[in-house]
Amino acid sequence: MPRTLIPVNDSSTTEKTLQAVLANRTRLPKKLTLLHVVDDKLAYRMIPDFQLEMVRDKARSSGQALLDQVAAPLIEAGFEIETLLELGSPRRIIPQVANDQEFELLIIGRRPGGGEIRDVLFGSVANYVLHNVACPVILI
């Protein structure tokens, strides 16, 4: 079965993606890797240097809690889940992880209200990932 990566965050898009994964559980690999990227462009410029690491630690802790929360219904449905937590820009980190770790399938949700013109003008993480990974992508 292909190594499968699913980027997640705390959005309704992730919820929709997980519902689709659960609805198609018999057609998907039983082993999935969930990736959450803590966006490093948080308002760090407004935080004093001596507090910066504390803020990053809290963001990592919150990110791991999110991964655990997202993984729970998948585990209950019989999936074997591995989690990855990264710090950086989601549009840069997702393709980097997918390519460097040689994932064979990526499942990613697309924000509602997007579209080709909007994606071309403003970009979207899903659109960027779609065009910068070496593996097939299921876009939900």
C-alpha positions as a Markdown table, in Angstrom:
| # | Residue | x | y | z |
|---|---|---|---|---|
| 1 | Met | 0.0 | 0.0 | 0.0 |
| 2 | Pro | 1.3 | 3.5 | -0.8 |
| 3 | Arg | 2.8 | 5.6 | 1.9 |
| 4 | Thr | 0.1 | 8.3 | 2.4 |
| 5 | Leu | 0.5 | 11.8 | 3.7 |
| 6 | Ile | -2.4 | 14.0 | 4.9 |
| 7 | Pro | -1.6 | 17.6 | 5.9 |
| 8 | Val | -4.0 | 18.8 | 8.6 |
| 9 | Asn | -4.8 | 22.0 | 10.5 |
| 10 | Asp | -7.7 | 23.3 | 12.6 |
| 11 | Ser | -9.9 | 24.3 | 9.7 |
| 12 | Ser | -13.2 | 23.1 | 8.3 |
| 13 | Thr | -11.3 | 22.0 | 5.2 |
| 14 | Thr | -9.4 | 19.4 | 7.4 |
| 15 | Glu | -12.7 | 18.2 | 8.8 |
| 16 | Lys | -14.1 | 17.7 | 5.3 |
| 17 | Thr | -10.9 | 15.9 | 4.3 |
| 18 | Leu | -11.1 | 13.5 | 7.3 |
| 19 | Gln | -14.8 | 12.8 | 6.6 |
| 20 | Ala | -13.9 | 11.9 | 3.0 |
| 21 | Val | -11.1 | 9.6 | 4.3 |
| 22 | Leu | -13.4 | 7.9 | 6.7 |
| 23 | Ala | -16.1 | 7.5 | 4.0 |
| 24 | Asn | -13.6 | 5.9 | 1.7 |
| 25 | Arg | -11.7 | 3.9 | 4.4 |
| 26 | Thr | -12.0 | 0.6 | 2.5 |
| 27 | Arg | -10.3 | 2.1 | -0.5 |
| 28 | Leu | -7.4 | 3.8 | 1.2 |
| 29 | Pro | -4.2 | 2.4 | 2.8 |
| 30 | Lys | -4.6 | 1.5 | 6.5 |
| 31 | Lys | -1.4 | 3.3 | 7.4 |
| 32 | Leu | -1.6 | 7.1 | 7.1 |
| 33 | Thr | 0.7 | 9.9 | 8.2 |
| 34 | Leu | -0.8 | 13.2 | 9.4 |
| 35 | Leu | 1.3 | 16.3 | 9.0 |
| 36 | His | 0.7 | 19.6 | 10.9 |
| 37 | Val | 2.9 | 22.6 | 10.1 |
| 38 | Val | 3.1 | 25.3 | 12.7 |
| 39 | Asp | 3.3 | 28.4 | 10.6 |
| 40 | Asp | 6.5 | 30.2 | 11.5 |
| 41 | Lys | 5.2 | 33.6 | 10.2 |
| 42 | Leu | 3.2 | 34.1 | 13.4 |
| 43 | Ala | 3.6 | 37.6 | 14.8 |
| 44 | Tyr | 7.1 | 36.8 | 16.1 |
| 45 | Arg | 8.2 | 40.3 | 15.3 |
| 46 | Met | 6.0 | 41.6 | 18.1 |
| 47 | Ile | 7.4 | 39.1 | 20.6 |
| 48 | Pro | 10.6 | 39.9 | 22.6 |
| 49 | Asp | 13.5 | 37.6 | 21.9 |
| 50 | Phe | 13.5 | 36.2 | 25.4 |
| 51 | Gln | 9.9 | 35.0 | 25.0 |
| 52 | Leu | 10.2 | 33.6 | 21.5 |
| 53 | Glu | 11.2 | 30.1 | 22.4 |
| 54 | Met | 8.3 | 29.9 | 24.9 |
| 55 | Val | 5.9 | 30.9 | 22.2 |
| 56 | Arg | 7.3 | 28.3 | 19.8 |
| 57 | Asp | 7.1 | 25.6 | 22.4 |
| 58 | Lys | 3.4 | 26.5 | 23.1 |
| 59 | Ala | 2.7 | 26.4 | 19.3 |
| 60 | Arg | 4.4 | 23.0 | 19.0 |
| 61 | Ser | 2.4 | 21.7 | 22.0 |
| 62 | Ser | -0.8 | 23.0 | 20.5 |
| 63 | Gly | 0.1 | 21.5 | 17.2 |
| 64 | Gln | 0.7 | 18.0 | 18.7 |
| 65 | Ala | -2.6 | 18.3 | 20.6 |
| 66 | Leu | -4.3 | 19.0 | 17.2 |
| 67 | Leu | -2.6 | 16.0 | 15.6 |
| 68 | Asp | -3.8 | 13.8 | 18.5 |
| 69 | Gln | -7.3 | 15.1 | 18.2 |
| 70 | Val | -7.4 | 14.6 | 14.4 |
| 71 | Ala | -5.9 | 11.1 | 14.7 |
| 72 | Ala | -8.4 | 9.8 | 17.3 |
| 73 | Pro | -11.4 | 9.2 | 14.9 |
| 74 | Leu | -9.1 | 7.7 | 12.3 |
| 75 | Ile | -7.6 | 5.3 | 14.8 |
| 76 | Glu | -11.1 | 4.4 | 16.0 |
| 77 | Ala | -12.0 | 3.6 | 12.4 |
| 78 | Gly | -9.0 | 1.1 | 12.1 |
| 79 | Phe | -6.3 | 3.3 | 10.6 |
| 80 | Glu | -2.7 | 3.1 | 11.8 |
| 81 | Ile | -1.6 | 6.7 | 12.3 |
| 82 | Glu | 1.8 | 8.3 | 12.4 |
| 83 | Thr | 2.0 | 12.0 | 13.1 |
| 84 | Leu | 4.6 | 14.6 | 12.0 |
| 85 | Leu | 4.9 | 18.1 | 13.4 |
| 86 | Glu | 7.0 | 20.7 | 11.5 |
| 87 | Leu | 7.7 | 24.4 | 11.9 |
| 88 | Gly | 7.7 | 26.6 | 8.8 |
| 89 | Ser | 5.6 | 27.7 | 5.9 |
| 90 | Pro | 2.9 | 25.1 | 5.1 |
| 91 | Arg | 3.2 | 25.7 | 1.4 |
| 92 | Arg | 7.0 | 25.1 | 1.6 |
| 93 | Ile | 7.1 | 22.3 | 4.2 |
| 94 | Ile | 4.3 | 20.1 | 2.9 |
| 95 | Pro | 5.9 | 19.4 | -0.5 |
| 96 | Gln | 9.3 | 19.2 | 1.1 |
| 97 | Val | 8.1 | 16.4 | 3.5 |
| 98 | Ala | 6.2 | 14.6 | 0.8 |
| 99 | Asn | 9.2 | 14.6 | -1.6 |
| 100 | Asp | 12.0 | 14.1 | 0.9 |
| 101 | Gln | 10.3 | 11.2 | 2.7 |
| 102 | Glu | 9.1 | 9.7 | -0.6 |
| 103 | Phe | 5.4 | 9.6 | 0.1 |
| 104 | Glu | 3.5 | 7.8 | -2.7 |
| 105 | Leu | 0.2 | 9.5 | -2.2 |
| 106 | Leu | -0.9 | 12.9 | -0.7 |
| 107 | Ile | -4.5 | 13.7 | 0.3 |
| 108 | Ile | -5.2 | 17.4 | 0.8 |
| 109 | Gly | -8.3 | 19.5 | 1.2 |
| 110 | Arg | -9.1 | 22.6 | -0.7 |
| 111 | Arg | -10.7 | 25.6 | 1.0 |
| 112 | Pro | -14.2 | 26.3 | -0.2 |
| 113 | Gly | -14.7 | 29.4 | -2.2 |
| 114 | Gly | -11.4 | 29.0 | -4.1 |
| 115 | Gly | -11.2 | 28.6 | -7.8 |
| 116 | Glu | -8.8 | 28.6 | -10.6 |
| 117 | Ile | -8.7 | 32.4 | -11.1 |
| 118 | Arg | -8.4 | 33.0 | -7.4 |
| 119 | Asp | -5.6 | 30.4 | -7.1 |
| 120 | Val | -3.7 | 31.8 | -10.0 |
| 121 | Leu | -3.9 | 35.4 | -8.6 |
| 122 | Phe | -3.4 | 34.7 | -4.9 |
| 123 | Gly | -2.2 | 31.1 | -4.7 |
| 124 | Ser | -3.4 | 28.5 | -2.2 |
| 125 | Val | -1.5 | 25.9 | -0.2 |
| 126 | Ala | -3.4 | 23.1 | -1.9 |
| 127 | Asn | -2.7 | 24.5 | -5.4 |
| 128 | Tyr | 1.0 | 25.0 | -4.6 |
| 129 | Val | 1.3 | 21.5 | -3.1 |
| 130 | Leu | -0.5 | 20.0 | -6.1 |
| 131 | His | 2.2 | 21.4 | -8.5 |
| 132 | Asn | 5.2 | 20.8 | -6.3 |
| 133 | Val | 5.0 | 17.2 | -5.2 |
| 134 | Ala | 6.3 | 14.1 | -7.0 |
| 135 | Cys | 3.5 | 11.8 | -5.9 |
| 136 | Pro | -0.1 | 11.6 | -7.0 |
| 137 | Val | -2.5 | 13.9 | -5.1 |
| 138 | Ile | -6.1 | 13.4 | -4.1 |
| 139 | Leu | -7.6 | 16.9 | -3.8 |
| 140 | Ile | -10.8 | 17.0 | -1.7 |
